[in-house]
Amino acid sequence: MTAADDDRRIARLARGDAAAAGGLLGRAFVDDPLMRYYFAGDRDRALPVRKTMTLAAELTLRHGLAFRIDCGAGLAGVALLLPPTLRDFPLTGVIAAVLRTPTLWRPRALRRHFGVSASIEAHRPTMPCWVLLSLGVEPARQHRGHGARLLAHVLEWLPESAAICLETDNERNLPLYERHGFAITSEYLTHRDRGPRTWSMLRPANAAGDC
C-alpha cells in the first residue's frame, strides 16, 4: 500500500463525474463474464463496455445514488445503487438511451441484456431492498482494500432498517461480500441457461458485517 492509498476519501458521485466513473467501471469490468456475454465477438470490447458503464452511471445518478473513493488525486473506485422504490433502471430510460446511441448495442447484445435482466429479477428478493448494481475499482488499484472500504461506507450510509441485495457473476467476489454480511440466496445460469453463472446475495436489515 502506498502513501496515496492511505489518503482515501469517499464522497457522493456528482453528475459531472459520470464519464470518469463509466471509464473506471469499463476498465474494471471489461473482462467480466457478463460483458463477455453481451459483446461476444466484438473486436474492441473495451469501447462498448465503457459506454455501457457510463450509461449505467448516468442512469444511476438520475434515479439512484452513487459513491466514489479517491486516493491521492485519482479516482480509485465507484459504487452504484438503486433505492428500494426501483428494482432496475426504468425501461423508458433504457430505451431512450438505446435510441440516443443506436450503435452501442447490437440487437443480439440487447436481447441478451433483457434476457439476463429477466433472470436476475426472478431471483431477487420480493421484499423492498436497496440494489448494489455495481462496485468497481480501477484495475491498477485493485487488491489494496479500496473496494472493501467503499462497500463498508455504503453499508454504513444505509439505515439499519434497510436490506440490500446484489448480483455477481465473479465467484472470487463472494468472500468480500460474505465478510460484509451478505449471504448467497441463489446460484443460477442466466438467460435460459445460456448466460453466465450468477450469484444473488442479500444482506438483510439490521445485519452486522465484519467490515
C-alpha positions, 0 to 999 in steps of 0.5 A, spaced: 500 500 500 502 506 498 502 513 501 496 515 496 492 509 498 492 511 505 489 518 503 482 515 501 476 519 501 469 517 499 464 522 497 457 522 493 458 521 485 456 528 482 453 528 475 459 531 472 463 525 474 459 520 470 464 519 464 470 518 469 466 513 473 463 509 466 471 509 464 473 506 471 467 501 471 469 499 463 476 498 465 474 494 471 469 490 468 471 489 461 473 482 462 467 480 466 463 474 464 457 478 463 460 483 458 463 477 455 456 475 454 453 481 451 459 483 446 461 476 444 465 477 438 466 484 438 473 486 436 474 492 441 470 490 447 473 495 451 469 501 447 462 498 448 463 496 455 465 503 457 459 506 454 455 501 457 458 503 464 457 510 463 450 509 461 449 505 467 452 511 471 448 516 468 442 512 469 444 511 476 445 518 478 438 520 475 434 515 479 439 512 484 445 514 488 452 513 487 459 513 491 466 514 489 473 513 493 479 517 491 486 516 493 491 521 492 488 525 486 485 519 482 479 516 482 480 509 485 473 506 485 465 507 484 459 504 487 452 504 484 445 503 487 438 503 486 433 505 492 428 500 494 422 504 490 426 501 483 428 494 482 432 496 475 433 502 471 426 504 468 425 501 461 423 508 458 430 510 460 433 504 457 430 505 451 431 512 450 438 511 451 438 505 446 435 510 441 440 516 443 446 511 441 443 506 436 450 503 435 452 501 442 448 495 442 447 490 437 440 487 437 443 480 439 447 484 445 440 487 447 436 481 447 441 478 451 441 484 456 433 483 457 434 476 457 439 476 463 435 482 466 429 477 466 433 472 470 436 476 475 429 479 477 426 472 478 431 471 483 431 477 487 428 478 493 420 480 493 421 484 499 423 492 498 431 492 498 436 497 496 440 494 489 448 494 489 448 494 481 455 495 481 462 496 485 468 497 481 475 499 482 480 501 477 484 495 475 491 498 477 488 499 484 485 493 485 487 488 491 489 494 496 482 494 500 479 500 496 473 496 494 472 493 501 472 500 504 467 503 499 462 497 500 463 498 508 461 506 507 455 504 503 453 499 508 454 504 513 450 510 509 444 505 509 439 505 515 439 499 519 432 498 517 434 497 510 436 490 506 440 490 500 441 485 495 446 484 489 448 480 483 455 477 481 457 473 476 465 473 479 465 467 484 472 470 487 467 476 489 463 472 494 468 472 500 468 480 500 461 480 500 460 474 505 465 478 510 460 484 509 454 480 511 451 478 505 449 471 504 448 467 497 440 466 496 441 463 489 446 460 484 443 460 477 445 460 469 442 466 466 438 467 460 435 460 459 441 457 461 445 460 456 448 466 460 453 466 465 453 463 472 450 468 477 450 469 484 444 473 488 446 475 495 442 479 500 444 482 506 438 483 510 436 489 515 439 490 521 445 485 519 452 486 522 458 485 517 465 484 519 467 490 515 
